Amino acid sequence: MKSTATPPVFPAAQISAPTQATAVDTRRRALLGATAAAGLGAISLLGPMVRANAWAAGSDAPEKTEVKIGFIPLTDCASVVMASVMGFDKKHGVKIIPTKEASWAGVREKLANGDLDFAHVLYGLIYGMQLGLAGAQQDMAILMGINQNGQGITLSNQLREAGVTDGESLARKIASDPRQYTFAHTFPTGTHAMWLYYWLASHGIDPAKTRNLTVPPPQMVANMRIGNMDGYCVGEPWNARAIIDKVGFSVATSQDIWVNHPEKVLGTRADFVQKHPNTARAVTAAILEASRWIDSSPGNVRKTAETIAAKSYVNTAVDTIVGRMLGQYEDGLGKSWADQHAMRFYGDGAVNFPYLSDGMWFLTQHKRWGLLTEHPDYLAIARQVNRIDIYKQAAAAAQIDLPTSDSRSSKLLDGVVWDGSNPAGYADGFALKAG
């Protein structure tokens, strides 16, 4: 369902070079940009009969044997890269060509026009395309989750010097020193926008009363350095890099907001899956195997970090990546810790299943913040987008276990439980929301 009503107004915003961010003057435009749990169910193995019927009758050979998968230079592109580097793609009869992209808006456009076959992509971006938010409506497909956890919220050293060290002190600062505070995320309907808004709201800060910018991940640190923002939400390594470059500090990780939250997915167009179901299965299986390989040992994590640090992928120092991949965190304020819920790619298969409840959660947040002005048919949309059928086929091919349910239950940082059972009530139940 595409929303047509006009949401309440957000403050206008502008940002100067070098960023490509563009500010806008309505609530929906501010959130959409210029471009328009922990409680996991038990895991069980597929039965022999299910495996025997894992894909359609006839040849199971991939219809298209060379595919382009777009990615943004982030740590969580790792399984796509390693599927190609380690040869897991060839095992399943395909050749993956990882294609480095400059922005999520560019990924969206190339997915839509067919320049990319698949993408390492923000969960909420795919749902935004499905609903016609932030661009023309197009039927989309999510084949698997790529990772959980491992994103973060960084605040500027200027705020630290003003006494801000956490969400509570940020709220006090905003209340006592009213001005236009600026926060950036990576795409209007994407994961980072939703983590940022959820975190702000949990501390009583209304995102509608701040200036919200869309900035490509690799440009975050540069824009904070020149004073274009007070804070941002982005994937790694761009939170760790802000600390190393002494321009900001980590105020929260995304796993602080939601332990084992969904993050990037393997996305494509629905018509691609219809025309190339065996290719979709093969690519998903290859990335599943890469995910399992990465998570199987610290040595594999280190090798992955060394690989993706290259200029052709993330283009940063290995030390910027590997620490947080291994759960070794510091916040830039003197605190360091071993994070028990760092970025993971497999988790015995729990990371990768495209839970219907995960997809519906993003829709509830789109409704909460006025990106949708009416409740959609949450479950029907999730069933259409999240291709559990393809995932099950790929899991059978890669011998990956399946969860016992298509949905899961989680408790977020404010104590609110999400299980997908009443999405409309959940979306309407927040004290701080649009309208």
FENBELNOR-V482620 format. One record per residue. RES is the residue in one letter. PHI is phi as a letter, one per 20 degrees, with the letter a starting at -180 (999 if undefined). OMEGA is omega in whole degrees, 0 to 359 (999 if undefined). BURIAL is 1 if it has 9 or more other C-alpha atoms within 8 Angstrom, else 0. Layout:
BEGIN
RES:PHI:OMEGA:BURIAL
RES:PHI:OMEGA:BURIAL
END
This chain:
BEGIN
M:999:179:0
K:e:180:0
S:f:179:0
T:c:180:0
A:f:181:0
T:e:180:0
P:f:178:1
P:f:188:1
V:e:169:1
F:e:175:1
P:f:175:1
A:f:180:1
A:b:174:1
Q:c:176:0
I:b:185:1
S:e:180:0
A:g:14:0
P:e:184:0
T:f:175:1
Q:e:185:0
A:f:178:1
T:c:181:1
A:e:188:1
V:b:194:1
D:c:169:1
T:c:180:1
R:g:182:1
R:f:180:1
R:f:179:1
A:f:180:1
L:e:182:1
L:e:178:1
G:m:183:1
A:f:182:0
T:e:175:0
A:o:999:0
A:999:169:1
A:h:182:1
G:e:182:0
L:e:177:1
G:f:178:0
A:f:182:0
I:d:179:1
S:c:184:0
L:e:174:0
L:f:177:1
G:f:183:0
P:g:182:0
M:f:178:0
V:f:179:0
R:f:182:1
A:f:181:0
N:d:189:0
A:f:176:1
W:b:190:0
A:g:178:0
A:f:182:0
G:n:183:0
S:f:175:0
D:d:179:0
A:f:178:0
P:g:180:1
E:f:178:0
K:c:190:0
T:e:175:1
E:c:186:0
V:c:176:1
K:d:178:1
I:d:179:1
G:f:175:1
F:b:173:1
I:d:181:1
P:f:179:1
L:c:179:1
T:g:186:1
D:f:169:1
C:e:193:1
A:g:185:1
S:f:176:1
V:f:180:1
V:f:184:1
M:f:174:1
A:g:178:1
S:f:185:1
V:f:185:0
M:e:177:0
G:n:176:1
F:f:178:1
D:f:181:1
K:f:178:0
K:g:182:0
H:d:170:1
G:n:179:1
V:c:172:1
K:d:179:1
I:e:174:1
I:d:177:1
P:f:184:1
T:c:183:0
K:f:182:1
E:d:187:1
A:e:185:0
S:b:178:1
W:f:176:1
A:f:177:0
G:f:176:1
V:f:179:1
R:g:182:1
E:f:183:0
K:f:172:1
L:f:184:1
A:f:185:1
N:e:175:0
G:n:176:0
D:f:173:0
L:d:176:1
D:e:179:1
F:b:174:1
A:b:160:1
H:f:197:1
V:b:177:1
L:f:179:1
Y:g:184:1
G:f:176:1
L:f:179:1
I:f:178:1
Y:f:175:1
G:f:176:1
M:f:181:1
Q:f:184:1
L:e:181:1
G:m:172:1
L:e:177:1
A:l:179:1
G:p:181:1
A:f:179:0
Q:f:176:1
Q:b:179:1
D:f:188:1
M:c:180:1
A:b:170:1
I:d:185:1
L:e:181:1
M:a:168:1
G:e:180:1
I:e:180:1
N:b:169:1
Q:c:174:1
N:m:170:1
G:n:172:1
Q:d:181:1
G:a:175:1
I:d:181:1
T:d:174:1
L:d:185:1
S:f:175:1
N:f:175:1
Q:f:176:0
L:f:178:1
R:g:179:1
E:f:178:0
A:e:175:0
G:n:180:0
V:e:177:1
T:c:182:1
D:b:182:0
G:f:181:1
E:f:181:0
S:f:174:1
L:f:179:1
A:f:179:1
R:f:179:0
K:f:180:1
I:f:180:1
A:f:185:0
S:e:182:0
D:c:185:0
P:f:174:0
R:b:178:0
Q:e:178:0
Y:e:187:1
T:d:177:1
F:c:183:1
A:d:172:1
H:c:190:1
T:d:177:1
F:a:190:1
P:g:180:1
T:d:190:1
G:e:184:1
T:f:186:1
H:f:175:1
A:f:182:1
M:f:177:1
W:f:181:1
L:f:182:1
Y:f:181:1
Y:f:181:1
W:f:178:1
L:g:183:1
A:f:180:1
S:f:177:1
H:d:176:1
G:m:180:0
I:d:182:1
D:e:178:1
P:g:180:1
A:f:181:1
K:d:173:0
T:d:175:1
R:e:186:1
N:d:185:1
L:d:175:1
T:d:184:1
V:c:176:1
P:g:185:1
P:g:183:1
P:f:181:0
Q:e:185:1
M:f:185:1
V:f:180:1
A:f:180:0
N:f:175:1
M:f:181:1
R:g:182:0
I:e:171:0
G:n:181:0
N:f:183:1
M:b:175:1
D:e:181:1
G:a:177:1
Y:b:172:1
C:c:185:1
V:b:174:1
G:e:176:1
E:f:14:1
P:e:192:1
W:e:168:1
N:e:176:1
A:f:182:1
R:f:178:1
A:f:178:1
I:f:180:1
I:g:181:0
D:e:176:0
K:l:176:0
V:d:182:1
G:a:179:1
F:c:181:1
S:e:180:1
V:e:179:1
A:a:168:1
T:e:179:1
S:f:176:1
Q:f:169:1
D:f:182:0
I:f:182:1
W:b:179:1
V:f:180:1
N:m:178:1
H:f:174:1
P:f:182:1
E:c:179:1
K:e:179:1
V:c:168:1
L:e:185:1
G:d:176:1
T:b:177:1
R:e:179:1
A:f:182:1
D:f:176:0
F:f:179:1
V:f:180:1
Q:f:182:0
K:e:186:0
H:c:183:1
P:f:180:1
N:f:175:1
T:f:178:1
A:g:178:1
R:f:184:1
A:f:180:1
V:f:178:1
T:f:180:1
A:f:180:1
A:f:180:1
I:f:173:1
L:g:180:1
E:f:177:1
A:f:179:1
S:f:179:1
R:f:181:1
W:f:181:1
I:g:186:1
D:f:189:1
S:f:179:0
S:a:174:0
P:g:178:0
G:f:178:0
N:f:176:1
V:f:180:1
R:f:178:1
K:f:177:0
T:f:179:1
A:f:178:1
E:f:181:1
T:f:187:0
I:f:177:1
A:f:184:1
A:g:182:1
K:g:182:0
S:f:180:0
Y:d:185:1
V:e:175:1
N:m:175:1
T:b:180:1
A:f:179:0
V:g:183:1
D:f:177:0
T:f:185:1
I:e:197:1
V:f:184:1
G:g:182:1
R:f:173:1
M:f:180:1
L:e:179:1
G:n:180:1
Q:e:188:1
Y:d:164:1
E:c:187:1
D:d:182:1
G:n:178:1
L:d:180:0
G:o:180:0
K:e:173:0
S:c:183:0
W:a:172:0
A:e:184:0
D:f:182:0
Q:f:183:0
H:c:178:1
A:f:180:1
M:g:175:1
R:c:186:1
F:d:186:1
Y:c:179:1
G:l:181:1
D:l:178:0
G:n:183:1
A:f:181:1
V:f:199:1
N:e:182:1
F:f:182:1
P:e:183:1
Y:g:177:1
L:f:181:1
S:f:177:1
D:f:179:1
G:f:180:1
M:f:181:1
W:g:180:1
F:f:176:1
L:f:179:1
T:f:179:1
Q:f:173:1
H:f:177:1
K:f:181:1
R:g:187:1
W:e:172:1
G:n:175:1
L:f:168:1
L:d:179:1
T:d:174:1
E:c:176:0
H:f:174:0
P:e:171:0
D:e:190:0
Y:g:186:1
L:f:181:0
A:f:179:0
I:f:179:1
A:f:179:1
R:f:179:1
Q:f:187:0
V:e:185:1
N:e:188:1
R:e:180:1
I:f:180:1
D:f:179:0
I:f:180:1
Y:g:181:1
K:f:177:1
Q:f:180:1
A:f:179:1
A:f:177:1
A:f:181:1
A:f:182:0
A:e:181:1
Q:l:180:0
I:d:179:1
D:f:178:1
L:d:173:1
P:f:182:1
T:e:183:0
S:c:176:0
D:e:178:1
S:c:180:1
R:b:182:1
S:d:180:1
S:b:173:1
K:d:181:1
L:e:191:1
L:f:180:1
D:e:178:0
G:n:180:0
V:f:181:0
V:e:177:0
W:d:176:1
D:c:177:1
G:n:186:1
S:f:182:0
N:b:187:0
P:f:180:1
A:f:178:0
G:f:178:0
Y:f:181:1
A:f:182:1
D:e:189:0
G:e:181:0
F:f:178:0
A:f:181:0
L:d:182:0
K:a:179:1
A:f:173:1
G:n:999:0
END
